[in-house]
Amino acid sequence: MMIARWSIDAKFGYKQNVIDLMQRWMREIAPQVGLDTDKMRLLTGSVGALEATVQAEHLIDDLTELNQVWEKLATIAAHKQWSKDLEPHVVSGTSRWEIYRVL
């Protein structure tokens, strides 16, 4: 098992917008690429972390599964539109993926 964590930082005053859009992505896009929302969660910075950071964690079997998700995402018009809807609310260049092994 692995955890794939995607992080992005919201612009000042826009964190709730980012959270709302991430929740929409989980409802509308995740099922289209085979992600089980029961194996996903959203986090945000609190103590010792940037308050503006919003993270989506996905519990996956392996990197092959993640690669298949990424390949499917590239074909979904709704995901492309979602990305455009998200862009005005985030700090450019802050998105990143981190992959952790579950022990």
C-alpha positions in Angstrom: 0.0 0.0 0.0 1.0 3.5 -0.7 -0.3 7.0 0.0 -0.2 9.5 -2.9 -0.5 13.0 -1.5 -1.1 16.0 -3.7 -0.5 19.4 -2.2 -1.3 22.9 -3.3 -1.3 26.3 -1.6 -4.3 28.6 -1.7 -3.9 32.3 -2.2 -4.7 34.4 0.8 -8.4 34.5 1.4 -9.2 31.7 -1.1 -8.6 28.5 1.0 -12.3 27.7 1.3 -12.6 28.1 -2.5 -9.8 25.5 -3.0 -11.4 23.2 -0.4 -14.8 23.4 -2.2 -13.2 22.7 -5.5 -11.2 19.8 -4.1 -14.4 18.3 -2.6 -16.1 18.7 -6.0 -13.2 16.9 -7.7 -13.6 14.0 -5.2 -17.3 13.8 -6.0 -17.3 14.2 -9.7 -13.9 13.3 -11.1 -12.4 10.7 -8.8 -15.0 8.1 -9.6 -14.4 8.5 -13.3 -10.8 7.4 -12.9 -11.5 4.6 -10.5 -10.5 6.3 -7.3 -12.6 5.1 -4.3 -13.6 8.2 -2.2 -13.5 5.9 0.9 -9.7 5.7 0.3 -9.3 9.5 0.0 -9.2 12.4 2.4 -8.6 16.1 2.4 -6.2 17.9 4.9 -5.3 21.5 5.5 -2.4 23.1 7.4 -2.9 23.7 11.0 0.0 23.8 13.5 3.6 23.6 12.2 2.3 23.5 8.6 1.4 26.3 6.2 -2.3 27.2 6.8 -2.8 27.8 3.1 -1.8 24.2 2.2 -4.6 21.9 1.0 -3.7 18.3 0.5 -5.6 15.3 -1.0 -4.4 11.9 0.1 -5.2 8.8 -1.9 -4.6 5.3 -0.6 -3.3 3.2 -3.6 -2.0 -0.3 -4.1 1.1 0.7 -6.1 2.6 3.2 -8.5 1.0 1.4 -11.4 -2.4 2.3 -10.1 -1.4 5.9 -9.7 0.0 6.0 -13.3 -3.3 4.6 -14.6 -5.2 7.3 -12.8 -3.0 10.0 -14.3 -3.4 8.6 -17.8 -7.2 8.6 -17.4 -7.2 12.1 -16.0 -5.6 13.4 -19.1 -8.6 12.2 -21.2 -11.3 13.8 -19.1 -12.6 17.2 -20.2 -14.2 17.8 -16.8 -10.8 17.5 -15.1 -9.3 20.0 -17.5 -12.1 22.4 -16.8 -11.7 21.8 -13.0 -8.0 22.7 -13.3 -8.9 26.0 -15.0 -11.5 26.7 -12.3 -8.9 26.0 -9.6 -6.1 28.0 -11.0 -7.2 31.6 -10.0 -7.4 30.5 -6.3 -3.9 28.9 -5.9 -0.3 30.1 -5.7 1.3 29.2 -9.0 4.1 26.6 -8.7 3.0 25.1 -5.4 1.4 21.9 -6.5 3.4 18.8 -5.8 3.1 15.0 -5.4 4.6 13.0 -2.5 4.4 9.3 -2.4 4.7 7.3 0.9 4.9 3.6 1.5 2.5 2.3 4.2 4.4 0.1 6.7 
